[in-house]
Amino acid sequence: MKLKEILNKFKLTNLKFTSSFLEVELEFSTADRDAAWELYVELLTRCATRKLKANEGDNEEALTSLYSLFGTTREILKKYGTACKDFSKIAIAVLNQIIRPFTSKWHRLSLNIQENNMNWDGFREELELLQRKLNEYLILLAEMAGVEDFSQIIDETI
């Protein structure tokens, strides 16, 4: 399947690639599947894809958790090396084009919040928009890994 077909299928059309790159045929290797599984587990268990209720969680911790995905993804990419090149094409784009703008903006604002006793107005709303995009990515990672998508498990406690 071509990269552009995968992006369309998983509603990740906001990712930008050169037109020639979009035409590349992707064929996921064992390393791609293993890397996708590792990142899938990381995303599935973080606020990156799990809803935070208004009275729960900590905004600064949520921001730190999202930022840590850069290090986690780098470690996965280094672990599997060039054997996970198709996974890396998508993972790097998601980091740089979806997660980085959010973390960069809110990291800068969080410094102002700490210094000036400002508040986190808008953070949860923007986090929810980011979570929607990352949930599409999560579904793609599950397919890449060849596993059932667990993202629809309800987070509510009994």
C-alpha positions in Angstrom: 0.0 0.0 0.0 1.2 3.5 -0.8 2.0 6.0 2.0 -0.8 8.3 0.8 -3.3 5.5 0.9 -2.3 4.6 4.5 -2.6 8.3 5.6 -6.0 8.6 4.0 -7.2 5.3 5.5 -6.3 6.4 9.0 -7.3 10.0 8.6 -3.7 11.3 9.0 -4.0 13.5 5.9 -2.6 16.5 7.9 0.8 14.9 7.7 2.9 16.6 5.0 5.3 14.7 2.7 6.7 15.5 -0.7 4.5 14.1 -3.5 7.1 11.6 -4.5 7.4 10.3 -0.9 3.6 9.9 -0.8 3.8 7.4 -3.7 6.3 5.1 -1.9 5.0 1.6 -1.4 5.2 0.6 2.2 5.6 -3.0 3.2 5.9 -3.4 6.9 8.8 -5.7 8.0 9.0 -7.6 11.3 11.0 -4.8 12.7 8.3 -2.3 11.6 5.7 -4.4 13.3 7.7 -4.7 16.5 8.5 -1.0 16.6 4.8 -0.2 16.0 3.8 -2.5 18.9 6.2 -0.8 21.3 5.0 2.7 20.4 1.4 1.5 20.4 1.7 0.3 24.0 3.4 3.6 25.0 0.6 5.7 23.4 -2.2 3.5 24.6 -1.2 3.9 28.2 -0.6 7.7 28.3 -2.7 10.8 28.3 -1.6 11.2 24.7 -4.6 9.1 23.8 -6.6 8.7 27.0 -9.2 11.3 28.0 -8.4 13.4 31.1 -11.5 14.4 33.0 -11.6 18.1 34.1 -11.1 17.2 37.8 -8.3 14.6 37.2 -4.7 14.6 36.2 -2.1 17.4 36.1 -1.5 19.5 33.0 2.2 19.8 33.6 2.5 16.0 33.9 0.4 15.5 30.8 2.8 17.8 28.9 5.8 16.0 30.2 4.3 12.7 29.2 3.7 13.9 25.7 7.2 15.3 25.5 8.7 12.0 26.6 7.3 10.4 23.5 10.2 12.0 21.6 12.8 10.0 23.6 10.7 6.9 23.6 10.4 7.0 19.8 14.1 7.8 19.3 15.0 4.7 21.4 12.6 2.5 19.4 14.1 3.8 16.2 17.7 3.2 17.4 16.8 -0.2 18.7 15.4 -1.4 15.3 17.6 0.7 13.1 17.1 0.8 9.3 15.0 -2.4 9.5 12.0 -0.3 10.6 12.3 2.3 7.9 8.6 2.3 7.0 7.6 2.7 10.6 10.1 5.5 11.0 8.6 7.5 8.0 5.3 7.8 9.8 6.6 8.0 13.4 9.0 10.9 12.7 6.3 12.8 10.8 3.8 12.4 13.7 6.4 13.6 16.2 7.5 16.6 14.2 4.2 17.6 12.7 1.6 16.7 15.3 3.2 16.4 18.7 6.0 19.0 18.5 3.8 22.0 17.7 1.7 21.2 20.8 4.6 20.5 23.2 6.5 23.6 21.9 3.6 25.9 22.4 2.6 24.6 25.8 6.1 24.3 27.1 6.7 27.9 26.4 3.4 28.9 28.0 4.0 26.6 31.0 7.2 28.7 31.8 5.1 31.8 31.8 2.4 30.1 33.9 5.1 29.3 36.5 6.6 32.7 36.5 3.5 34.8 36.3 0.9 32.6 38.1 -1.0 32.4 34.8 -3.4 29.5 34.2 -3.7 26.7 31.7 -6.7 28.1 29.8 -7.2 26.2 26.6 -4.8 23.4 27.4 -7.4 20.7 28.0 -9.3 21.7 24.8 -6.1 21.6 22.7 -5.1 18.3 24.4 -8.4 16.8 23.4 -7.8 17.8 19.7 -4.3 16.3 19.8 -5.7 13.1 21.4 -8.1 12.7 18.4 -5.3 12.9 16.0 -3.1 10.6 18.0 -6.0 8.1 18.3 -6.0 7.8 14.5 -2.2 7.2 14.7 -2.8 4.6 17.4 -5.2 2.6 15.2 -2.6 2.7 12.4 0.1 1.4 14.8 -2.2 -1.4 15.8 -2.6 -2.4 12.2 1.1 -2.1 11.5 1.8 -4.3 14.5 -0.8 -6.8 13.4 -2.8 -6.7 16.6 -6.3 -5.9 17.7 -6.8 -2.3 18.5 -7.4 -2.0 22.3 -8.0 1.8 22.2 -11.7 1.5 22.6 -11.4 -0.1 26.0 -13.3 2.1 28.4 -11.2 4.0 30.8 -14.0 4.4 33.4 -13.5 2.7 36.8 -16.3 0.6 38.3 
